[in-house]
Amino acid sequence: MSIKSILKYSYPIAYLRILSAKMLEAWPATRYMATAGLLKDPKKMATDLTIRAHALEKGMSIGSVRVGFGQQKALSLMHDIDTFLRLGGDCPRTRPC
């Protein structure tokens, strides 16, 4: 048996070949993930803020929630809104904010 066929059919080599193929397949898709580049793209951040604000709003509309419910999420949302505004979000590009 030649070295080429030994390497071709060995478990560790086959595992590494499959792993590298899957990584190459997944790498281009990371551009379209919601959190990839979130802190650089105001449009992505606006979408994330809208989803999180809606979740908080829905949770608080259920009624008779415990004291402090959603407090940490609301504070996080406020912090991220400040970050969004510093990135130039919700501002026309023709004039400075």
C-alpha positions in Angstrom: 0.0 0.0 0.0 1.4 3.4 -1.0 1.8 6.3 1.4 -0.7 8.3 -0.7 -3.4 5.7 -0.2 -2.6 5.4 3.5 -2.9 9.1 4.0 -6.0 9.3 1.8 -7.9 6.8 3.9 -6.6 7.5 7.4 -9.2 8.8 9.9 -7.2 11.8 11.1 -6.5 13.0 7.6 -10.1 12.4 6.4 -11.3 14.3 9.5 -9.0 17.3 8.7 -10.1 17.3 5.0 -13.7 17.4 6.0 -13.1 20.0 8.6 -11.2 22.3 6.2 -13.9 21.9 3.5 -16.7 22.8 6.0 -14.7 25.8 7.2 -14.2 27.0 3.7 -17.9 26.6 3.0 -19.0 28.4 6.2 -16.5 31.3 5.9 -18.4 33.3 3.2 -21.6 32.9 5.1 -20.3 34.7 8.1 -20.7 38.0 6.3 -24.4 37.6 6.4 -24.7 36.6 10.0 -26.6 39.2 12.0 -23.8 39.8 14.6 -20.9 39.8 12.2 -19.7 43.4 11.9 -22.6 44.6 14.1 -20.5 47.4 15.6 -19.4 48.7 12.2 -22.6 48.7 10.3 -25.4 51.0 11.6 -28.0 49.3 9.4 -27.3 45.9 11.1 -27.2 47.5 14.5 -30.6 49.2 13.8 -32.1 45.8 13.0 -30.6 44.3 16.1 -31.9 47.1 18.3 -35.4 46.9 16.8 -35.6 43.1 17.5 -34.4 43.5 21.0 -36.7 46.5 21.8 -39.6 44.5 20.4 -38.7 41.5 22.6 -38.6 43.7 25.7 -41.8 45.4 24.8 -43.6 42.1 24.3 -42.3 40.7 27.6 -43.5 43.8 29.5 -46.9 43.7 27.8 -47.7 40.2 29.3 -48.9 41.7 32.5 -48.1 41.1 36.2 -44.4 40.7 35.6 -42.0 40.5 38.5 -40.2 43.6 39.8 -37.0 44.3 37.9 -38.1 42.2 34.9 -36.2 43.2 31.8 -34.1 45.8 33.7 -30.7 44.4 32.5 -32.0 44.1 28.9 -33.3 47.7 29.0 -30.0 49.0 30.3 -28.1 47.0 27.6 -30.4 48.4 25.0 -29.8 52.0 26.1 -26.1 51.4 26.0 -26.2 50.0 22.5 -28.5 52.9 21.3 -25.7 55.3 22.4 -23.2 53.2 20.4 -25.6 53.2 17.5 -25.8 57.0 17.5 -22.0 57.4 17.8 -21.7 55.2 14.7 -23.8 57.7 12.8 -26.9 55.6 12.8 -30.2 57.2 12.0 -28.4 60.1 10.4 -28.5 61.2 6.7 -25.0 61.0 5.2 -25.5 64.4 3.6 -25.2 66.3 6.9 -23.4 65.7 10.2 -25.3 64.8 13.3 
